[in-house]
Amino acid sequence: MIKVLLAFLLISAYFLLLSFDGLRAFFTSDDGMNLIMMHGCFTESIWRIAVKALAVCTSAYRPMGGLFYRVVYAFFHFDPLPFRVACYCILALNLALAGLLLRCLSESWEIAAFGLFLFSYHGMLMQLYYNTGTIYDLLCATFYFSALLYYIYKRNDQSSLRFWQVVLLLGLYSCALDSKEMAASFPFVLLAYEFVYDCLPRQWNSTVWKRFRALIWVAVLTLAFTLVKLILPSPMVGNELYRPSLSPHLILHNLSWYYNMLIYQRYFFGPHSILLVVVLMLLVSLLLHSRAMLFGLVFALATMLPVLIVPPRDGFVLYLPLVGWSAWAAVLLASARVHLARWLGLQNSFRMRTIAQALSLMGLIVLLYPIHQRKRNDLRFAIRVDQSEMHDLLDQMKRQFPAIPRGSRILFVDDPFRSEDWGVSFLLRLQYNDPDLFVGRTKAMPNGRVQPAQAFQYVLSYRGGVLSKASR
């Protein structure tokens, strides 16, 4: 177990080396919107958010993420560091859970180490490390991994889950659903696990139905959750970005879009060639007789399904599917290492095998680190610029106006933010802890004109990184 612990510490250090400056990230416009609009920072109690989370099948917007926002804000108020520290703690927990999951699927610590290394960091997941607004993805992965691990452990011990074990499984799964809708892929993943690792039965009887009792309840909960989200009014209903479509063209386009992200490309795979890639991965899994590869491929595709039927997103939505791809690639790497070691005659002793495994892992680090670092430097620049502009504005507001009367009206006649970006308004309300604070922006008003009847106590301009008073 010592070498397992050393491998985990090495992978954790590798992750932190590439992402540690995310601890210094500032709030984004999404954070302000999430706290005020989505989770009722000034209007709803934390207990009411908790009740929504317990209800599961409600129109509430991702209440588990709401609990995170509200609890951290209740203790630390308008300070981004505690939010970032909490996110990194969840990232660390997810690393441990992913490692255990990979070990369960492959029954090999070597494959688990390779897979965890591949999962630990990817440049296209940059938003996870710099944007607290991706907390929904982090929490979804935490509960999703926990639920799947619990199911696997119990199924390995017994033929079916007992009643209270099904209840606990549904509880973990409910938390995943309350975190993000991507968790709705869970029943497909459980069915894939049964098919790959235990085969589906040829004859159905009471014993078989008992074996699938947990899966049936998971499917029922998923159906109820989906119907509620589609029918009841919610922030996502009517939003084009969340409108599902079963168009084959959209699904293939999105599949190629996300596969290109994995290899840091934009147009390498097309909607048709991506089908050949998936078929090839399937054939390799079957040729190597690897259940971990087969399940990893199905896991990746199943967990991607919720984002394949909506308009394409940024790379952070690949966080959950990345475990499946990592499992598939890890088995391939381990197989290559074994064959190479045999050819070189290095597989004869425990010591030589350990040295070969360590050299393989170090070789992967040396190979992938500069690639990830280069992509990180390209992507984080735009993120840091946007956040620094917002941070500088709020910092100058606090220094020039340490306190302002409640319900004040502020007008920005000039600012560098997009007209549809209301982050300034949300974040200033949080900074001054004033839900009645009104922030107007000339560029966001019709024709850029302010009505004469609108009186503003503060008329400001923010341009070139300098906040100043302005005449209307």
Secondary structure by P-SEA (a helix, b strand, c coil): caaaaaaaaaaaaaaaaaccccccccccaaaaaaaccccccccccaaaaaaaaaaccccccaaaaaaaaaaaaaaccccaaaaaaaaaaaaaaaaaaaaaaaaaacccaaaaaaaaaaaccccccccccccccaaaaaaaaaaaaaaaaaaaaaaaacccccaaaaaaaaaaaaaaaaacccccaaaaaaaaaaaacccccccccaaaaaaaaaaaaaaaaaaaaaaaaacccccccccccccccccaaaaaaaaaaaaaaaaccccccccaaaaaaaaaaaaaaaaaccaaaaaaaaaaaaaaaaaaacccccccccccaaaaaaaaaaaaaaaaaaaaaaaacccccaaaaaaaaaaaaaaaaaacaaaaaaaaaacaaaaaaaaaaaaaaaaaaaaaccccccbbbbbccccccccccaaaaaaaaaaaccccbbbbbccccccccccccccccbbbbbcccbbbbbcc
